[in-house]
Amino acid sequence: CFNPSIIQRILIGRNIRQSQHARLLSLALWIMFSTLIGFCGIAAYLMFPEINPEMTIPTLIHKVIPAGLKGIVVTGFLASIMSTADSELNIAGVSIYKDIFQYEIHKKGLFTMRKISFALGTLAILISLSFNSMVEILFFVMNFWSITFMFPLIFGIIGLKISYKSVMYSISFAIIISIIWESFLRGDSLVSSALVGGFANILAFFMFYLLQKANNKKII
């Protein structure tokens, strides 16, 4: 529910009622789509026990879907992927431009946001090529999210706020600690870098929060 691209879609509505209806409809479609994908996985496992999990959907399309419908199914999947990627890249470009660089959005800034979106898309392609499966990519993204933005976002929602620079410092500290843990200290330990980085983020956040509260002002 805190996904920026979802919030962006909600805010497009003309009024609250339209946004509520659109959200309920998208929720129903998401449940239906997820259920169908799950059934596809079960069907593929039963029909082709030795199948590579990464090739589940392509195998079903190739061996089960009739010839006349294969193109329509593939087009639907590609349209869904492109729509999601477009929304994510757009909101990421806007967020980086507005929140990190702290610029006002104007016509000239649109070109800069496009360049940021292009750079992010290129980076996403390079990252995806570094992994062997979608599950590995998913865990990588979840680890990065939990290390960086998840805890400051949750704390901000419940009313625990620190200055912008303090948030950036706590995130940077968490990233550095997680890299050090993963590269030099982890070894055979089952403790993931996401857990260590998340704890470091929480520790740094509350350190800045307490200092800020003690000074009764933004400390940085």
C-alpha positions in Angstrom: 0.0 0.0 0.0 3.0 2.3 0.3 4.2 1.7 -3.2 4.7 5.1 -4.8 3.4 4.0 -8.2 0.2 2.8 -6.6 -0.2 6.1 -4.7 0.4 7.9 -8.0 -2.5 6.1 -9.6 -4.8 6.8 -6.7 -4.0 10.5 -6.9 -5.0 10.6 -10.6 -8.6 10.2 -9.6 -11.0 13.2 -10.0 -12.2 12.8 -6.5 -12.0 10.5 -3.5 -14.9 8.3 -4.6 -13.4 7.6 -8.0 -10.1 6.8 -6.4 -11.8 4.4 -4.0 -13.6 2.6 -6.8 -10.5 2.4 -8.9 -8.5 1.0 -6.0 -11.1 -1.6 -5.2 -11.3 -2.6 -8.9 -7.5 -2.9 -9.2 -7.4 -5.0 -6.0 -10.0 -7.4 -7.4 -8.0 -7.6 -10.7 -4.8 -8.2 -8.7 -6.3 -11.0 -6.7 -7.7 -12.6 -9.9 -4.4 -12.2 -11.7 -2.3 -13.6 -8.8 -4.7 -16.6 -8.5 -4.5 -17.4 -12.2 -0.7 -17.2 -12.1 -0.6 -19.5 -9.1 -2.9 -22.0 -10.9 -0.6 -21.8 -14.0 2.4 -22.8 -11.8 0.5 -25.7 -10.3 -0.7 -26.8 -13.7 2.8 -26.6 -15.1 4.2 -28.7 -12.3 1.6 -31.4 -12.7 1.9 -31.5 -16.5 5.7 -31.1 -16.8 7.2 -32.3 -13.5 10.8 -31.7 -14.7 10.2 -28.2 -15.9 12.6 -25.4 -15.1 10.6 -23.0 -12.8 11.9 -20.0 -14.7 10.4 -21.4 -17.9 6.9 -22.1 -16.5 4.9 -19.5 -18.4 6.8 -19.8 -21.7 6.4 -23.6 -21.6 2.7 -23.3 -21.0 2.3 -20.8 -23.8 4.3 -22.9 -26.2 2.8 -26.3 -25.4 -0.7 -25.6 -24.1 -2.1 -22.4 -25.6 -3.6 -22.9 -29.1 -1.6 -21.4 -32.0 -4.1 -18.6 -32.7 -4.0 -17.4 -29.1 -0.3 -17.5 -28.4 0.3 -14.0 -29.8 -2.5 -12.5 -27.9 -1.3 -14.0 -24.6 2.3 -12.9 -25.2 1.1 -9.4 -26.1 -0.9 -9.2 -22.9 2.0 -10.2 -20.8 4.3 -7.7 -22.5 1.7 -4.9 -22.1 1.4 -5.7 -18.4 5.1 -5.6 -17.9 5.6 -2.4 -19.9 2.8 -0.7 -18.0 4.3 -1.6 -14.7 7.8 -0.7 -15.7 6.6 2.7 -17.1 4.9 3.6 -13.9 7.8 2.6 -11.7 10.4 4.4 -13.8 8.2 7.5 -14.0 7.7 7.8 -10.2 11.3 6.9 -9.6 12.5 9.7 -11.9 10.1 12.3 -10.3 11.1 11.2 -6.8 14.9 11.4 -7.4 14.5 14.8 -9.1 12.2 16.3 -6.5 13.3 14.7 -3.3 17.0 14.1 -3.6 18.0 17.1 -5.8 15.2 19.2 -4.2 14.4 21.1 -7.4 11.1 22.6 -8.3 9.5 20.7 -11.2 9.1 22.8 -14.4 9.3 22.3 -18.1 13.1 22.3 -18.3 13.1 19.7 -15.5 11.1 17.3 -17.5 14.1 16.5 -19.7 16.2 15.9 -16.6 13.6 13.5 -15.2 13.6 11.7 -18.5 17.3 11.3 -18.4 17.0 10.0 -14.8 14.4 7.5 -15.9 16.5 6.4 -18.8 19.5 5.9 -16.4 17.3 4.0 -14.0 16.0 1.7 -16.7 19.5 1.0 -17.9 20.6 0.2 -14.4 17.6 -2.1 -13.9 18.6 -4.0 -17.1 22.2 -4.4 -15.9 21.0 -5.6 -12.4 18.6 -8.1 -13.9 21.3 -9.6 -16.1 23.4 -10.1 -13.0 20.9 -12.7 -11.5 19.8 -16.1 -12.7 16.2 -16.0 -11.6 13.3 -13.6 -10.7 13.4 -14.8 -7.1 16.9 -13.6 -6.7 16.1 -10.2 -8.2 13.0 -10.0 -5.9 15.1 -10.7 -2.8 17.7 -8.2 -3.9 15.1 -5.4 -4.3 13.4 -6.4 -1.0 16.8 -6.3 0.8 17.6 -2.8 -0.6 14.1 -1.5 0.3 14.3 -2.8 3.9 17.9 -1.4 4.3 17.1 2.1 3.0 13.6 3.5 2.9 11.2 1.2 4.7 12.0 2.2 8.3 12.2 6.0 7.8 8.9 5.8 6.0 7.2 3.8 8.7 8.6 6.0 11.5 7.5 9.1 9.6 3.9 7.8 9.2 3.7 7.2 13.0 5.0 10.6 13.7 8.7 10.1 14.4 10.4 12.6 12.1 14.0 13.8 11.7 15.5 16.2 9.2 16.1 15.4 5.6 19.9 15.2 5.9 19.6 13.0 9.0 17.5 10.6 7.0 20.1 10.5 4.2 22.8 9.9 6.7 21.0 7.1 8.4 20.3 5.4 5.0 23.9 5.9 4.0 25.1 4.4 7.2 22.8 1.4 6.8 24.1 0.8 3.2 27.7 1.0 4.3 27.1 -1.4 7.2 25.3 -3.9 5.1 28.0 -3.9 2.4 30.7 -4.4 5.0 28.7 -7.3 6.6 28.0 -9.0 3.3 31.6 -8.5 1.9 33.8 -9.1 4.9 32.0 -10.3 8.1 29.1 -12.6 7.1 31.0 -15.7 6.1 28.7 -18.7 6.7 26.4 -16.8 9.0 22.6 -17.1 8.3 22.1 -13.5 9.2 21.4 -11.5 6.0 22.7 -8.1 5.1 19.1 -6.9 5.0 18.7 -7.6 8.7 22.0 -6.0 9.6 21.4 -3.0 7.4 17.8 -2.6 8.7 19.0 -2.7 12.3 21.8 -0.1 11.5 19.1 2.1 9.8 16.9 1.9 12.9 19.9 2.6 15.2 21.0 5.6 13.2 17.5 7.0 12.9 16.8 6.9 16.6 20.2 8.4 17.4 19.4 11.4 15.2 15.8 11.5 16.6 17.0 11.6 20.2 19.6 14.3 19.4 17.1 16.3 17.6 14.6 16.0 20.4 17.2 17.0 23.0 18.1 20.1 21.0 14.4 20.7 20.2 15.3 21.5 16.5 16.6 20.0 13.4 20.2 19.1 14.2 21.6 18.9 10.7 
